[in-house]
Amino acid sequence: MKAAEKLDSHQIARYADKFSALGTEARLRIMQLLLSAHPEGLVVGEIQAELEIPASTLSHHLDKLKNEELVSVERESTFLRYTANTAALEEILRFLYAECCTRSKAFKRDEFMAVRR
């Protein structure tokens, strides 16, 4: 997102939906777990065993994260493998920091936004 770029209400609503998808303890724990296993991800049984979430509840949470494109899923034989969508997470962080320090001018925005590898 560029400094001069202003988001319309539809775009803001899209980010709100992504934050809403992350807005439960279980989904945050799922995201942390998938990020810890990145880039390979985990199959559903591994997620369930690690987090001790009932299968139907886990399925609901994974569907919500998938619908908001925060996770990706691929079928491997009879298993579903989930991975964190790091590009989507980076986009959320860019959204949060897009206006950082623009009023106070404490930092140069482009330097602050640069991804350091």
C-alpha positions as CSV (number, residue, x, y, z in Angstrom):
1,M,0.0,0.0,0.0
2,K,1.4,3.4,-1.0
3,A,1.5,6.4,1.3
4,A,-0.9,8.4,-0.8
5,E,-3.3,5.5,-1.3
6,K,-6.5,6.0,0.6
7,L,-8.8,3.0,1.2
8,D,-12.5,3.1,0.5
9,S,-15.0,1.7,2.9
10,H,-15.2,-1.6,1.0
11,Q,-11.5,-2.1,1.4
12,I,-11.6,-1.2,5.1
13,A,-14.5,-3.7,5.6
14,R,-12.3,-6.4,3.9
15,Y,-9.6,-5.8,6.5
16,A,-12.1,-5.7,9.3
17,D,-13.3,-9.2,8.2
18,K,-9.7,-10.5,8.3
19,F,-9.2,-9.1,11.8
20,S,-12.5,-10.6,12.9
21,A,-11.4,-14.0,11.6
22,L,-8.3,-13.6,13.8
23,G,-10.4,-12.4,16.7
24,T,-10.8,-15.6,18.7
25,E,-8.2,-17.3,20.9
26,A,-8.6,-20.6,19.0
27,R,-7.9,-19.0,15.6
28,L,-4.9,-17.1,16.9
29,R,-3.5,-20.3,18.3
30,I,-4.1,-22.0,15.0
31,M,-2.3,-19.2,13.2
32,Q,0.6,-19.3,15.6
33,L,0.9,-23.1,15.2
34,L,0.8,-22.9,11.4
35,L,3.4,-20.1,11.4
36,S,5.6,-22.3,13.6
37,A,5.3,-25.0,11.0
38,H,5.8,-22.7,8.0
39,P,6.3,-23.4,5.1
40,E,5.3,-27.0,5.3
41,G,2.1,-26.5,7.4
42,L,0.2,-29.2,9.2
43,V,-2.5,-31.7,8.5
44,V,-5.7,-31.3,10.4
45,G,-5.0,-34.2,12.7
46,E,-1.7,-32.6,13.8
47,I,-3.5,-29.3,14.5
48,Q,-6.2,-31.0,16.5
49,A,-3.7,-33.1,18.5
50,E,-1.6,-30.0,19.3
51,L,-4.4,-27.7,20.3
52,E,-6.9,-30.2,21.6
53,I,-9.8,-28.7,19.7
54,P,-12.8,-30.9,18.9
55,A,-12.9,-31.8,15.2
56,S,-16.1,-30.0,14.4
57,T,-15.0,-26.8,16.1
58,L,-11.6,-27.0,14.5
59,S,-13.2,-27.4,11.1
60,H,-15.3,-24.2,11.7
61,H,-12.2,-22.2,12.7
62,L,-10.2,-23.4,9.7
63,D,-13.0,-22.6,7.3
64,K,-13.3,-19.1,8.7
65,L,-9.5,-18.6,8.3
66,K,-9.6,-20.1,4.8
67,N,-12.6,-17.9,3.7
68,E,-10.6,-14.8,4.7
69,E,-7.6,-16.2,2.8
70,L,-5.4,-16.3,6.0
71,V,-4.7,-19.9,5.5
72,S,-4.3,-22.2,2.4
73,V,-5.4,-25.8,2.2
74,E,-4.3,-28.6,-0.1
75,R,-5.5,-32.2,-0.2
76,E,-2.9,-34.9,0.3
77,S,-4.5,-38.2,-0.3
78,T,-7.0,-38.4,2.5
79,F,-5.5,-35.5,4.5
80,L,-6.0,-31.8,4.3
81,R,-2.8,-29.8,4.9
82,Y,-3.1,-26.2,6.0
83,T,-0.5,-23.5,5.7
84,A,-0.4,-19.9,6.9
85,N,-0.8,-17.4,4.1
86,T,2.1,-15.2,5.0
87,A,1.4,-12.8,2.1
88,A,-2.0,-12.1,3.6
89,L,-0.5,-11.6,7.0
90,E,2.1,-9.2,5.6
91,E,-0.7,-7.2,3.9
92,I,-2.5,-6.9,7.2
93,L,0.6,-5.5,8.9
94,R,1.1,-3.1,6.0
95,F,-2.5,-1.9,6.5
96,L,-1.9,-1.3,10.2
97,Y,1.4,0.6,9.6
98,A,0.3,2.5,6.5
99,E,-0.5,5.6,8.6
100,C,2.1,5.1,11.2
101,C,3.7,8.4,12.4
102,T,2.2,10.3,9.4
103,R,0.9,13.1,11.7
104,S,3.9,13.4,14.0
105,K,6.5,12.9,11.3
106,A,8.6,11.1,13.9
107,F,9.7,8.6,11.3
108,K,9.9,8.6,7.5
109,R,7.1,6.3,6.6
110,D,8.9,4.6,3.7
111,E,11.9,3.7,5.9
112,F,9.6,2.5,8.6
113,M,7.6,0.3,6.2
114,A,10.6,-1.3,4.5
115,V,10.7,-5.0,5.1
116,R,14.0,-6.0,6.5
117,R,15.3,-9.5,5.7
